[in-house]
Amino acid sequence: MIKTLTKHGNSYALVIDKPILELLRITPETPFEIMTDGQALVLTPVRDPAEDQKFREALEMVHKRFGRAMKQLAE
């Protein structure tokens, strides 16, 4: 996907489409860490540690419950 910047007052903004926001569980209130290596811009949502732990626990439960089936499907 290629995007261009949009004029926003005296600044420029990058508009992120709703499906991407939903996929990444991002809202307009989500804080971001912004980094660059001099050639690329990296935006990383800052997660609440409690929310992150809840997600990890849910992921672990899915792996325990369906891991064997997922492995068989992959083969």
Secondary structure, DSSP 8 states (H G I E B T S, - for coil): -----EEETTEEE----HHHHHHTT--TT--EEEEE-SS-EEEEE---HHHHHHHHHHHHHHHHHHHHHHHHHH-
